[in-house]
Amino acid sequence: MLLGAFISCFATGPLGSVLGRRWCIVFGVILLIVSIIIMVVTTSMGLLYFSRLVMGFGNGLVMTFTMVYVSELAPAKLRGLAYGFMTTWITAGTAIGLVSLSKPAPPHPTCNHVSLAD
């Protein structure tokens, strides 16, 4: 995922010039949806890695252009506060995800467990 986000950094300028910021956010969300669908239906490790690359690219686009979009929409005197709220909630969401996933839940007897390694 980090490799995809790194690659998307080099594509944000040209894509933003061609599509515009708003449509780049939409394109990034579409890439995220496609990558999640691939992750759900795949049984191949190669395709799983590819979907993570696509997810990183989409996430890089969305994060970059939402920051730019917030800076354009927020009034000058509230721009710092808007950035502060945005980055605080991104960091809080990451921390909550790490804490909630640190201890795996015991398997439920009705859940299906599908192994990706054959």
LOZA-210276 format. One line per 5 residues: number of its first residue (from 1); their letters; for each residue x, y, z of N, C-alpha, C. Coordinates in Angstrom, 1 decimal, decimal comma, padded with zeros to 4 digits. Layout:
# residues N
NUM	A	X:Y:Z:X:Y:Z:X:Y:Z; ...
END
This chain:
# residues 118
1	MLLGA	000,8:-001,2:000,0:000,0:000,0:000,0:000,9:001,3:000,0; 002,0:001,2:000,7:002,9:002,4:000,8:003,5:002,6:-000,6; 003,8:001,6:-001,3:004,4:001,7:-002,6:003,4:002,4:-003,6; 002,2:002,1:-003,5:001,2:002,7:-004,3:001,0:004,2:-004,0; 001,0:004,5:-002,7:000,9:005,9:-002,3:002,1:006,7:-002,7
6	FISCF	003,3:006,0:-002,7:004,5:006,7:-003,1:004,4:007,0:-004,6; 004,0:006,0:-005,4:003,9:006,2:-006,8:002,8:007,3:-007,2; 001,7:007,3:-006,4:000,7:008,3:-006,7:001,2:009,7:-006,4; 002,2:009,9:-005,6:002,7:011,3:-005,4:003,2:011,9:-006,7; 003,8:011,1:-007,5:004,3:011,6:-008,8:003,2:011,8:-009,8
11	ATGPL	002,1:011,2:-009,6:001,0:011,3:-010,6:000,0:012,4:-010,2; 000,0:012,9:-009,0:-001,0:013,9:-008,6:-000,9:015,2:-009,4; 000,3:015,7:-009,7:000,4:016,9:-010,5:-000,3:016,8:-011,8; 000,2:015,8:-012,7:-000,4:015,7:-014,0:-001,9:015,3:-013,9; -002,3:014,5:-013,0:-003,7:014,1:-012,9:-004,6:015,3:-012,5
16	GSVLG	-004,1:016,1:-011,6:-004,8:017,3:-011,1:-005,0:018,3:-012,2; -003,9:018,4:-013,1:-004,0:019,4:-014,2:-005,0:018,9:-015,2; -005,1:017,6:-015,4:-006,0:017,1:-016,5:-007,4:016,9:-016,0; -007,6:016,3:-014,9:-009,0:016,0:-014,4:-009,5:017,0:-013,4; -008,7:017,7:-012,7:-009,2:018,6:-011,7:-009,2:017,9:-010,3
21	RRWCI	-009,1:018,7:-009,3:-009,0:018,1:-007,9:-010,3:017,3:-007,6; -011,4:017,8:-007,8:-012,6:017,1:-007,4:-012,8:015,7:-008,1; -012,5:015,6:-009,4:-012,6:014,4:-010,1:-011,4:013,4:-009,8; -010,3:014,0:-009,3:-009,2:013,1:-008,9:-009,6:012,4:-007,5; -010,4:013,1:-006,7:-010,9:012,5:-005,5:-011,9:011,4:-005,8
26	VFGVI	-012,7:011,6:-006,8:-013,7:010,6:-007,2:-012,9:009,4:-007,8; -011,9:009,7:-008,7:-011,1:008,6:-009,3:-010,4:007,8:-008,2; -009,9:008,5:-007,2:-009,2:007,8:-006,1:-010,2:006,9:-005,3; -011,4:007,4:-005,1:-012,4:006,6:-004,3:-012,8:005,3:-005,2; -012,9:005,5:-006,5:-013,2:004,4:-007,4:-012,1:003,4:-007,3
31	LLIVS	-010,9:003,8:-007,3:-009,8:002,9:-007,2:-009,8:002,1:-005,9; -010,2:002,8:-004,8:-010,3:002,2:-003,5:-011,4:001,1:-003,5; -012,5:001,4:-004,1:-013,7:000,5:-004,2:-013,3:-000,8:-005,0; -012,6:-000,5:-006,1:-012,2:-001,6:-007,0:-011,2:-002,5:-006,2; -010,2:-001,9:-005,5:-009,2:-002,7:-004,8:-009,9:-003,5:-003,7
36	IIIMV	-010,9:-003,0:-003,0:-011,5:-003,7:-002,0:-012,3:-004,9:-002,6; -012,9:-004,7:-003,7:-013,7:-005,8:-004,4:-012,7:-006,9:-004,8; -011,5:-006,5:-005,3:-010,5:-007,5:-005,7:-010,1:-008,3:-004,4; -009,8:-007,6:-003,3:-009,4:-008,3:-002,1:-010,4:-009,3:-001,6; -011,7:-008,9:-001,7:-012,7:-009,8:-001,2:-012,9:-011,1:-002,1
41	VTTSM	-012,7:-011,0:-003,4:-013,0:-012,1:-004,2:-011,8:-012,9:-004,6; -010,6:-012,4:-004,3:-009,4:-013,1:-004,8:-009,0:-014,3:-003,9; -008,3:-015,3:-004,5:-007,7:-016,4:-003,8:-006,2:-016,4:-004,1; -005,7:-015,5:-004,8:-004,3:-015,5:-005,3:-003,6:-014,4:-004,5; -002,4:-014,8:-004,0:-001,5:-013,8:-003,3:-001,1:-012,7:-004,2
46	GLLYF	-000,8:-013,0:-005,5:-000,3:-012,0:-006,4:-001,4:-010,9:-006,7; -002,6:-011,4:-006,8:-003,7:-010,4:-007,0:-004,0:-009,6:-005,7; -003,8:-010,3:-004,6:-003,9:-009,5:-003,3:-002,9:-008,4:-003,2; -001,7:-008,7:-003,6:-000,6:-007,7:-003,6:-000,9:-006,6:-004,6; -001,4:-006,9:-005,7:-001,8:-005,9:-006,7:-002,9:-005,1:-006,2
51	SRLVM	-003,9:-005,6:-005,6:-005,0:-004,8:-005,0:-004,5:-003,9:-003,9; -003,5:-004,3:-003,2:-003,0:-003,4:-002,1:-002,2:-002,3:-002,8; -001,6:-002,5:-003,9:-000,9:-001,5:-004,7:-001,9:-000,5:-005,2; -003,0:-001,0:-005,8:-004,1:-000,1:-006,3:-004,7:000,7:-005,1; -004,9:000,0:-003,9:-005,4:000,7:-002,8:-004,5:001,9:-002,3
56	GFGNG	-003,2:001,6:-002,4:-002,3:002,7:-002,0:-002,3:003,8:-003,0; -002,4:003,5:-004,3:-002,5:004,6:-005,3:-003,8:005,4:-005,0; -004,9:004,8:-004,8:-006,2:005,5:-004,6:-006,1:006,3:-003,3; -005,5:005,7:-002,3:-005,4:006,4:-001,0:-004,5:007,6:-001,1; -003,4:007,5:-001,9:-002,6:008,6:-002,1:-003,3:009,8:-002,8
61	LVMTF	-004,1:009,4:-003,8:-004,8:010,4:-004,5:-005,8:011,1:-003,6; -006,6:010,3:-002,9:-007,6:010,9:-002,0:-007,0:011,8:-001,0; -006,0:011,3:-000,3:-005,4:012,1:000,8:-004,8:013,4:000,3; -004,1:013,3:-000,9:-003,5:014,5:-001,4:-004,5:015,6:-001,8; -005,5:015,1:-002,6:-006,5:016,1:-003,1:-007,5:016,6:-002,1
66	TMVYV	-007,8:015,8:-001,0:-008,7:016,3:000,0:-008,0:017,4:000,8; -006,7:017,3:001,0:-005,9:018,4:001,7:-006,0:019,7:000,9; -005,8:019,5:-000,4:-005,8:020,7:-001,3:-007,2:021,3:-001,3; -008,2:020,4:-001,4:-009,6:020,8:-001,4:-010,0:021,5:-000,2; -009,6:021,0:001,0:-009,9:021,7:002,3:-009,2:023,1:002,3
71	SELAP	-008,0:023,2:001,8:-007,4:024,5:001,8:-008,1:025,5:000,9; -008,7:025,0:-000,2:-009,4:025,9:-001,1:-010,8:026,3:-000,5; -011,4:025,4:000,2:-012,7:025,7:000,7:-012,7:026,5:002,0; -011,7:026,3:002,9:-011,7:026,9:004,2:-011,3:028,4:004,0; -012,0:029,3:004,8:-011,5:030,7:004,8:-010,1:030,8:005,3
76	AKLRG	-009,4:031,8:004,9:-008,0:032,0:005,3:-007,8:031,9:006,8; -008,7:032,5:007,6:-008,5:032,5:009,1:-008,8:031,2:009,7; -009,5:030,3:009,0:-009,9:029,0:009,6:-009,1:027,9:008,9; -008,2:028,2:008,0:-007,5:027,1:007,3:-006,6:026,3:008,2; -005,9:026,9:009,1:-005,1:026,1:010,0:-005,9:025,2:010,9
81	LAYGF	-007,0:025,7:011,4:-007,9:024,9:012,2:-008,5:023,7:011,4; -008,8:024,0:010,1:-009,4:022,9:009,3:-008,3:021,8:009,1; -007,1:022,2:008,8:-006,0:021,2:008,6:-005,8:020,5:009,9; -005,8:021,2:011,0:-005,7:020,6:012,3:-006,7:019,5:012,6; -008,0:019,8:012,4:-009,0:018,8:012,6:-008,9:017,6:011,7
86	MTTWI	-008,5:017,9:010,4:-008,4:016,8:009,5:-007,3:015,9:009,9; -006,1:016,4:010,2:-005,0:015,5:010,5:-005,2:014,9:011,9; -005,9:015,5:012,8:-006,2:014,9:014,1:-007,1:013,7:013,9; -008,1:013,8:013,1:-009,0:012,7:012,9:-008,4:011,6:012,1; -007,5:011,9:011,2:-006,8:010,8:010,5:-005,9:010,1:011,4
91	TAGTA	-005,2:010,8:012,3:-004,3:010,1:013,3:-005,1:009,4:014,3; -006,2:009,9:014,8:-007,0:009,2:015,7:-007,6:007,9:015,1; -008,0:008,0:013,9:-008,6:006,8:013,2:-007,5:005,7:013,0; -006,3:006,1:012,7:-005,2:005,2:012,6:-004,9:004,5:014,0; -004,9:005,3:015,0:-004,6:004,8:016,4:-005,7:003,9:016,8
96	IGLVS	-007,0:004,2:016,6:-008,1:003,3:017,0:-008,0:002,0:016,2; -007,6:002,1:014,9:-007,5:000,9:014,1:-006,4:000,0:014,7; -005,3:000,6:015,1:-004,2:-000,2:015,6:-004,5:-000,9:016,9; -005,2:-000,1:017,8:-005,6:-000,6:019,1:-006,6:-001,7:019,0; -007,6:-001,5:018,1:-008,7:-002,5:018,0:-008,3:-003,8:017,3
101	LSKPA	-007,2:-003,7:016,5:-006,7:-004,9:015,8:-005,5:-005,5:016,5; -005,1:-005,0:017,7:-003,9:-005,5:018,3:-004,2:-006,9:018,9; -005,4:-007,2:019,3:-005,7:-008,5:019,9:-006,8:-009,1:019,0; -006,6:-010,2:018,3:-007,6:-010,8:017,5:-008,7:-011,4:018,3; -009,9:-011,2:017,7:-011,1:-011,8:018,4:-011,1:-013,3:018,2
106	PPHPT	-011,6:-014,0:019,2:-011,7:-015,5:019,0:-012,7:-015,8:017,8; -012,4:-016,8:017,0:-013,2:-017,2:015,9:-014,6:-017,6:016,3; -015,6:-017,2:015,6:-017,0:-017,6:015,9:-017,3:-018,8:015,1; -018,0:-019,8:015,7:-018,2:-021,0:015,0:-019,0:-020,9:013,6; -019,7:-019,9:013,4:-020,5:-019,7:012,2:-019,7:-019,0:011,1
111	CNHVS	-018,5:-018,5:011,4:-017,7:-017,7:010,5:-016,9:-018,7:009,5; -016,8:-018,3:008,3:-016,0:-019,0:007,4:-014,6:-018,5:007,3; -013,6:-019,3:007,5:-012,2:-018,9:007,4:-011,6:-019,4:006,1; -011,2:-018,4:005,2:-010,7:-018,8:003,9:-009,2:-018,5:004,0; -008,4:-019,4:003,7:-006,9:-019,2:003,7:-006,5:-018,7:002,3
116	LAD	-005,7:-017,7:002,2:-005,2:-017,3:000,9:-004,0:-018,1:000,4; -003,4:-018,8:001,3:-002,2:-019,7:000,9:-002,8:-021,1:000,6; -002,5:-021,6:-000,6:-002,9:-022,9:-000,9:-001,9:-023,9:-000,7
END
